[in-house]
Amino acid sequence: RQNKEVDVFLLCRYFRTEIDQQVSSVPRWWRGEAQSQVCTGMLEEVLKKIFEEHAQNGE
């Protein structure tokens, strides 16, 4: 379970630029809160998108 949490944390940092683009419309003072919310809420959608792309390309 710890490895899974670490992976999610690393992925969250890795896709931070993509997350920033998704929340670029929100006020700057809310950006930090948005990132934490996005990491927990929208990260799953981002991962689904990535896994689908890898499934199409790799497997």
MARNURO-633920 format. One record per residue (C-alpha): x, y, z; residue in three letters. Coordinates in steps of 0.1 Angstrom, whole numbers, plus 2048, in hexadecimal, padded with zeros to 3 digits. Last residue first. Layout:
! residues N
XYZALA/...
This chain:
! residues 59
7FD7DA6FFGLU/8147F86FAGLY/8028136E7ASN/7DD80C6EEGLN/7E3801711ALA/7FB81E717HIS/7E183670BGLU/7C6826721GLU/7DD82673FPHE/7E484B73AILE/7BF855738LYS/7B783F756LYS/7D4850769LEU/7C7872761VAL/7A486876CGLU/7B285A78DGLU/7C787A792LEU/7A788E790MET/79C88B7B5GLY/7BA8867CBTHR/7D58997B7CYS/7BB8B17ABVAL/7B18BA7CEGLN/7D58C07D8SER/7DB8D47B8GLN/7BB8E87BDALA/7C58F27E0GLU/7E69007D3GLY/7D59117B6ARG/7BA9227CBTRP/7CE9437CFTRP/7D59417A9ARG/7B09427A1PRO/7A392478DVAL/7A7922767SER/7C9912768SER/7BA8F477AVAL/7BE8DC75CGLN/7DF8EB751GLN/7ED8E8774ASP/7E38C3774ILE/7F68BD754GLU/8158CF763THR/8118BB784ARG/81189A770PHE/83288E780TYR/82A89C7A2ARG/8098897A3CYS/81986A795LEU/83386C7B0LEU/81886E7CBPHE/8038537BBVAL/82283C7BAASP/82A8447DEVAL/80783B7E9GLU/80981A7D6LYS/82B8127E5ASN/81C818808GLN/800800800ARG/
